[in-house]
Amino acid sequence: MNRSLSLRSKKTHQGNESGGGTTRRFGFASMRASTQPELSKKLYRLIKSENHVISAHTSAGREQISIAAQLSEWGLSTNDDAISDISDKIGVMLSELGELEITYAHNLEDFRSVLKSIRNVEASVQPSRDKRAKITDEIQRLKYKEPQSPKLVQLEQELVRAEAENLVAEAQLSNVTRQKLKEAYAAHFAAVVERSQKQEILAKHSRRLLALLDDTPVVPGDARPAYDLERDARQILADAEEDLRNWTLELEEVPTNASLDAGAMPSMANISIASSVNGNGEQASLQGSDAVEPKHEVVV
């Protein structure tokens, strides 16, 4: 593959650090993106872009079906039995290719839905990070201005609890991200393989149809032999239909060790993350069931 080993060019990286880049036009989409937690903004934009890709594939599939009908109608208007029959049968194949594209778009929507689960967890983790950072900043401010303030002890205890909560949230994020990233793109590439293999089936049988069309040149006044291959053309369509019906997806499974409970923690494990002493002098522990629940935001 004649491509760079990474899409992250040095120039782009430097541009991001310096705050440069292309100017974005303001709109409702950009406004919704600006309201997203900082942690989930990049994935929000990716999911939004995938929606445009899905729409493009759906539109392409519908256009292909329309073109297939136009080809069939044109063939009929030629008053040539061979061209009329072959163009009609090829139109059927093209229509199937269009339907295949629409099915592929639906499969991409399933893949996109899995990515949303990562985004939702990212959004739910952001508050715990913000809380920890806010308490840390307040402690530093008091140490500078009022080093003897009795509030420092209380804030330090709150910081310990906030760090423990964040520890669980970060573990959830790591677990869900790894599991769902593999799940999402395994489904994505399975859909790519399905589409390509079915396209190959339709394309090969379509080429068989073309072989039935006699393109031997004739001189003025000569009549072409009568076309009598309708049955052969119908058989090719039947063969294509049977091959599609018998098609099965044969792929090597993407290995996974992910087995998470409802709290995005390893299932069947006794998870107990001990935090420091709480306000009553008792030791607090955070179980997987106390973890931050992902927010199920409805964002297109």
N, C-alpha and C positions, 0 to 999 in steps of 0.2 A: 504494500500500500504506500503510494507516494504521498505521504502526509506527514505533518509534524507529529512528534511523539506526544505532544500536549497541546491543548487549545489555549493554554494560559501563556500567551506571549509575554516577553519581558516588557515590551512597550505598553501592552494593555495593563499589566500589573503596576507599572510606574504611573500610568495615567490615573488608575484608581486611587493610588496613594496620594497623588497630588490634587485629587478632586476634579480632574479633568474628565473628558468624555463628551459624548454627543449630548446635545440639548434635548430633553424630553418634552414633548408637548403635553400640556395639561388637559386632563379629561377626567371623567368619572372613574375610569379604570385606575389612573394614576392616583386619584384621590383615595380610592379604596386601598391601594397598595400602601399609601402613606399612613393609613390607620393601622396597618398590621404591626404586631410587635417586631422589633428589630431582628430578632432571631429567626423569624419565619418569612421575612420579606423576600429573600432570594427564591425560596421554594414556591412562594405564592406566585411570583412572576413566571417561574418555570411552568407551573400548573396552568396558569393563564395562557401562556404561549402554546402549550399542548392543546388547549381548547381550540386555538386557531388552526392547528395542524389537523385536528379531528374534523373541523368544519370543512377544511380544504379537501380532505379525502372523501367526505360525504358528498360535497359538491361535484368532485371529479367523477364519482360513481354515478350520480344522477345524470351528469352530462354524457357519460359513456352510454348509458341506457337510451338517452335521447338520440345520440348519434347512430346507435344500432338501428333504431326505428327508421331514421332518415335513410340509412343505407338500404334497408329492405324496400322502402318506398321508391327510392331511385332505381333499384334493380328492376322493380315491376314496370317502371315507366320506360325501360329500354326496349320492351317488346322482344327481348331475346330470352328464350326459355332457359338456357344454360346460365346466363348472367342473373336472371331473375331468381332462379332456385339457389344458386351458390351464394349470392349476396344476401338472400333471406336467411340461409343457414349460418352464414358468417355473422349476420346480425344477431342471431340467437346466441352465438358464442360471445360476441361483444357485450351483449346484454348481461350474460352471466358474469363476465369480467367486471361489469359495473356493479352488480350485486355483491360480488366478492369484495370490491373496494368499500362498499357501505358496511359490510360485515366487519371488515378490518377496522373501520372507524369505530364501530361499536366495541370491538376488543380493546382499542386504544382508550376508550372511555373507562373500561374496567381497570386498566393499568393506571390511568390518571386518578381514579378513586383511591387506589392503594397509596399513591403518593400523598394524597390529602391527609391520610392518617399520620404521616410523619409531620406534615405541616401543623396539624392540630396539636400534636405533642410539643412541637417547638413553641407554639404560641402559649401553651400551658406552663412551660418551663420558664419563660421570660419573667413572669412576676416574681418567682423565687430568686432569680438572679438579681432583679432590681431591688428586692427587699434586702438581700444580703449587702448589696453595694450601698444602699441608703444608710443602713445601720453602721457600716464601716466608715462611711464619710462622716456621720454624726459623731462617732467615737473620736475620729481624728480631729474634728473641729473642737470638741470639748477638751481633748488633751492639750490642744494648743492654747485655747482661751481660758478654760477653767479646769486645770489638771486635778484639782481636789474635789471636783463636783461629785456628789453622791450618786448622780445619775449614771456615772460611768459604769458602776457595777451592774446596774440594771441593764444597760445597753450591751455590755459584754455578755451577759446571760442570754439576752435576746439574739445576739449574734451567733452564739453557740447553737441555739435552736434553729436559727435561720440557715446556718451552714449544714446542719443535719437534714433539714427539709430539702435543701438544695441538692445534697448528696443523693438523696433518693430520686429527686426529679431528674438529675443528670444521668443516673443509672437507667431510669426509664427511657430517657431520650436516646441513649446509646443503644439500648436493647431494641427499641422499636425501630430506630433508624436502620440498623443493620438488617433486621428481619424483613422489614417492609421494602427496603431498597432491593434486596435480592428477589423478594416475591414480585415486586412491581416489574422489574426489568426481565425477570424470567418469563412473565406473562407477555411482556412486550415483544420479546424476541421469538417466543412461541407463535405469536400472532403473525410476525413477519415470515416465519418459516411456513406457516399454514397458507398464507396468501401466496407466497412465491411458488410453492409446490402445486397449488391448485391452478395458479396462472399457467404454470408449465404444462399441466394436463390439458387445459383449454387451448393453449397456443399450439401444442403438437397436433391435436385433433383438427384445429382450424387449418393448419398447413395441409392436412390430408384432404380437407375440402377443396383447397386451392388446386390440388393435384387432379381433381375431377374436371377442371375447366380446361377445355381444349383451346389453346391459343395459337394453333397452327394458322399462319397467314393464308388468306384466300385472295384470289385475283378477282377483279370486277366481273360479275356475271356468274361466278361459281356460288353454289349453295353449300352451306355448312351441313355436315351430317346432323340428323335429328338428335336432340339431347335425350338420352334415356337412362340417366344415372340418378334419378330422384331417389330410388330405393337405396343406392349406395350412400347418398348424402344423408338420408335419414338414419342409416345404420351408424354412420360416423357420429351423429348426434347421440344416438343410443349408447355408443361406446363411451363417449365423453361423460354422459350421465352416469353410467355404471362405474366408471373409474372414480368419479367424484363421490359416489355413494360408498364405494369400498375404501376410499382414502382414510388413513388413520395417521395421527401425528406420532411419529416415532423419534423421540428426542432423549438424549441422556439427561437424567434428572439433575437439577442443580442441587448439590448436597446442602442440607441445612441441619443445624443442631438447635434451632430455636424452638423453645417450648415454654411459652410465657403464660402466666396466669392473668387474671383480669387487671391486676395492678402493674402489668408489664414487667414482672419479675419472674425469675426462673420458677417454673411450677414444681410442686412437690418438694420445695426447699423451705427450710425454716429460716426465713430472712428476718434478722433483727439487727438493725443498725443503731448502736448505742450512741446517744448524744450525751453531752455533759449535764451537769446538775441543773435542774430547772429552778424556778423561783422558790419552790418549797423544799429544796434540798434533796429532792428525789431524782433518781436517774430516769431519764425518759428514753424510750426506744421507739423507732419508727418501723412499722411492719409494712410489707408490700401493699396491704389493703389500705394503708394510710397515705399512699403515694398520690401525687398530683394526678387528678383525672383529666384526660385529654378533653379539650373543649371541642365540641362538635359544631363548629361554625359552618354556616352555609355560605360558601364563597365560590363563585363560578370560576 
